[in-house]
Amino acid sequence: MKSLFTSLFLVFFVFSQFISFSQEVRWKGPSVDFDHGKLKVSDNHRFLIFEDGTPFFYLGDTAWELFHRLSKEDVLKYLENRREKGFTVVQAVILAELDGLNIPNMEGEKPLINNDPTKLNEAYFEHVDWVIRKAESLGMYIGLLPTWGDKVDKQWGVGPVIFDAENARIYGEIVGERYKDFKNIIWINGGDRKGGDDNFAVWNALAEGIKSKDKNHLMTFHPWGESSSSKWFQDAGWLDFNMMQTGHGQRSYAIYKRLMADDYNRNPVKPAFDGEPRYEDHPHAWKPEILGWFDDADVRQACYWNLFSGGFGHTYGCHAIWQMLAPGREPVGLARNFWYDDLDLPGAWDMIHARNLLGSRPFTERIPFQEIVKNDYVPETDYIVATRGKDYVMVYIPTGWAASLDLKLCGWPRARAWWYNCQTGEASEVGEIETNQLKSFQPKTGGRGNDWVLVLDNTEKNFGIPGK
């Protein structure tokens, strides 16, 4: 009997491991091919593309403390992990949040001499250079923040405040000159702070200082929670695309209605995306005892809500990883694991499926298409969101509600329908359907954590299997 029990256990274990590993689609080779040239804004001002016209999918990870808290060995471990998951951008801060001016990095170096932003410590910046070049070798951009916001506006941070408009411009000129010829830089001004009031002159001077020396790289602004860069800098010449932070307090689509819809409809038109949504393994609104913790279902939901509402890309985040929490360090915001233990959380694996899905259809013609959804009511926590290109439609259904769709709005007589599993990246064909009808579609499985994309293709096109 014991032998039979052992055998059954082993069979179950092997089967469960197969199911688990079957979801782990790995990116092959460098995540980005830099031979396509520099990044620029697309002609329709909605996306980022390379100079040769190749679309660029911004799939970011927040590793704010990357330069400050990781050894070279750990940097390589982290970057390779993100490459195999298909991430294209790593967001990191030169003057880091967690006392980054006064606590040395893992090389024993502080970034500035006497905390003077016009006097760089070359040894510290050589390490930053090394990390950026390692990311380049793996085909990843660094979303480079010159400083975290507490060095401009202390608020809840450690500080100290070291910037004014004059030295911010000088610092911007120095780092702009230093990194202008690196292939894999996307500048992210700001750092979890507002851009207005007394802060405006400092952030604006920093941006203009960088841009005065660096004509090669795009720039955005990282705002504080539940805000967007557009609130303060929509008309700034240095702001190439908008970044919003939907933050860590929302499980409702309402935040995307407020931020993404507003950014998408602004003039001048600029690409927009969510650069800091709810993090995996982060306490919901910092109240885990009441609201629980964000998990893989939450991060997938934020991803597809963002993308299908008009976002050109998306940033994932994990609570332990942004702060690179390790033994001997004080957890920030109730973080409960070490960074290396959370590298392979399921939500991080799932991001590649969104990249593969959108990359399998014409990329830069995609627009929000909410008018096709005709449900009388769907809770905002379960919100159904649609997007389209000329010859395809995608409808995200996060929790299994039936989607009532006016297929006449597709604009073609027949459609080939597919279900795309957001957890596994697997697609199953439904078949061909007439589009002269109002039709209801319900995923195979429902409930929280069972999210699907319905893909409708014009039968006159042959896009192939979604995500392939």
C-alpha positions, -999 to +999 in steps of 0.1 A: +000+000+000+028+024+009+045+016-024+013+023-044+008+056-025+044+066-033+039+058-070+007+078-072+024+107-054+052+107-079+028+106-109+009+135-094+041+154-088+055+149-123+021+159-138+018+190-116+053+200-126+045+195-163+014+217-159+035+244-141+064+243-166+041+243-196+032+279-188+068+291-187+073+303-223+109+315-226+122+343-249+149+331-272+179+352-278+182+390-270+150+406-260+155+435-285+175+437-317+193+471-315+202+468-352+167+483-360+181+517-350+171+543-324+137+545-309+112+572-321+076+580-318+054+565-346+038+587-373+004+584-356+019+595-323+005+564-305+034+540-303+072+537-301+090+522-331+126+518-343+141+540-370+135+513-396+098+512-387+098+480-366+074+482-337+088+483-302+069+467-273+078+484-241+076+456-215+092+470-184+101+458-149+107+481-119+141+475-105+145+509-089+174+498-066+193+479-093+224+500-093+224+506-056+217+472-039+229+445-062+264+430-067+276+424-102+269+387-098+233+395-087+229+420-115+237+393-140+212+369-123+184+394-124+190+406-159+191+371-174+159+362-156+141+392-171+155+385-206+142+350-206+107+363-197+107+387-226+111+420-207+124+448-230+130+476-204+144+476-168+135+508-149+163+518-125+175+549-106+210+564-105+204+583-072+184+556-055+154+560-032+165+540-002+192+564+012+210+561-021+231+591-015+246+580+019+246+542+018+272+529-006+264+505-034+277+469-033+310+482-047+314+504-016+308+536-036+285+566-032+272+584-063+282+620-055+311+638-039+297+655-007+262+650-021+269+676-047+250+667-080+276+686-100+304+664-088+300+627-097+319+599-081+334+582-111+337+548-095+300+547-087+291+557-123+314+532-138+293+505-121+261+521-135+278+520-170+287+484-165+251+474-156+237+493-186+261+476-210+252+442-196+215+450-202+224+460-238+242+426-243+209+409-234+188+431-257+172+452-230+168+490-225+174+507-192+146+531-183+170+554-166+159+577-138+186+604-130+173+606-094+145+595-072+120+622-062+130+626-026+162+644-037+139+671-051+109+669-028+114+649+003+078+642+013+078+606+028+113+598+015+148+597+031+163+625+010+182+647+015+169+674-009+200+683-030+185+698-062+175+732-073+168+744-108+204+755-113+223+724-103+196+701-117+203+715-152+241+710-147+235+674-134+213+668-164+240+681-188+266+658-172+245+626-173+231+635-208+267+638-221+277+606-204+249+584-218+241+600-251+259+573-272+246+543-253+223+523-274+198+512-247+187+543-228+151+556-223+152+585-200+126+587-172+126+621-154+108+623-121+106+596-094+073+592-077+066+629-072+044+656-085+057+677-113+040+709-104+044+738-079+079+743-067+090+710-083+082+721-118+113+743-123+136+716-110+122+687-131+120+709-162+156+721-158+169+685-153+151+674-185+163+703-205+199+697-193+198+661-204+182+669-238+207+697-244+234+670-247+215+639-256+195+640-289+195+603-293+171+590-266+134+594-258+122+608-224+091+606-201+083+615-165+075+591-136+047+607-115+034+600-081+005+576-075-027+578-095-013+606-117+002+610-151+031+630-166+005+647-188-008+667-158+023+689-157+043+683-189+020+675-218+032+705-237+069+702-228+091+696-258+112+671-239+083+648-230+082+623-258+055+600-243+033+599-212+038+576-182+010+571-156+012+554-123-021+537-115-004+527-082-011+501-055-045+510-042-069+500-070-085+468-082-110+487-103-110+497-140-120+532-128-084+543-126-078+535-163-110+554-172-096+584-154-060+583-164-056+564-197-088+577-213-077+613-204-041+608-218-054+591-249-076+620-258-052+648-251-036+671-276-009+671-287-013+634-291+015+614-274+020+577-267+008+567-232+012+537-209+011+526-173+046+527-159+038+516-124+006+496-118-002+473-088+029+452-080+028+414-076+030+404-039+023+440-028-004+445+000-035+460-016-035+497-004-010+486+022-037+469+042-031+431+037-051+422+068-082+437+053-077+437+015-051+410+009-021+409-015-020+416-052-012+384-071-007+372-107-044+377-116-041+414-105-010+420-125-024+404-157-056+424-153-037+457-150-016+447-180-045+440-204-067+469-191-038+492-198-029+478-232-064+475-245-074+510-233-047+526-255-013+518-238+016+513-262+034+491-236+033+481-200+054+478-168+053+449-144+065+452-108+071+430-078+072+444-043+103+426-031+122+432-064+119+469-068+136+473-034+159+443-038+150+432-003+176+408+011+186+396+046+197+424+068+176+450+050+145+466+065+114+458+044+096+487+028+058+487+027+053+453+044+074+434+018+075+397+029+100+379+007+135+384-006+140+396-042+156+364-055+128+343-041+102+363-061+120+363-095+098+335-109+063+345-095+036+335-120+027+371-129+062+378-142+060+347-165+026+358-178+038+391-192+054+374-222+020+362-233+008+398-237+039+406-257+035+376-280-002+382-285+001+418-296+032+411-316+013+385-336-010+411-352-003+445-369+009+465-339+008+503-347-027+504-360-043+492-327-068+515-311-093+512-282-126+497-293-149+498-263-180+505-285-182+468-296-190+458-260-228+460-254-232+445-220-258+464-199-236+460-168-202+446-158-187+455-124-156+476-127-136+449-110-145+425-138-145+451-166-144+438-202-121+459-225-117+457-263-091+469-288-088+466-325-067+469-356-080+472-392-085+434-395-086+421-360-104+427-327-093+416-292-116+415-262-102+410-227-125+392-202-108+391-168-132+369-147-155+350-170-185+373-176-201+368-210-192+395-235-221+408-256-205+421-288-219+440-318-200+421-345-213+444-372-188+470-360-159+448-371-165+459-407-159+426-424-185+399-432-169+369-415-145+364-386-123+336-374-126+334-336-100+323-310-097+320-273-063+331-259-054+319-224-036+348-206-020+324-181-005+300-206-003+318-239-022+289-255-048+296-282-078+275-292-098+281-324-136+286-321-142+287-358-157+310-384-187+332-375-209+357-393-204+393-382-239+406-390-251+399-355-250+407-318-234+377-302-224+366-267-191+350-260-182+334-227-148+319-218-143+282-211-136+289-174-146+318-152-140+334-118-111+353-105-078+343-121-094+328-152-088+356-177-090+352-215-087+373-247-112+366-274-095+373-308-115+379-339-097+380-373-110+391-406-112+358-425-097+374-456-064+377-436-043+349-424-026+362-392-021+327-379-025+314-343-027+343-318+006+347-299+027+327-324 
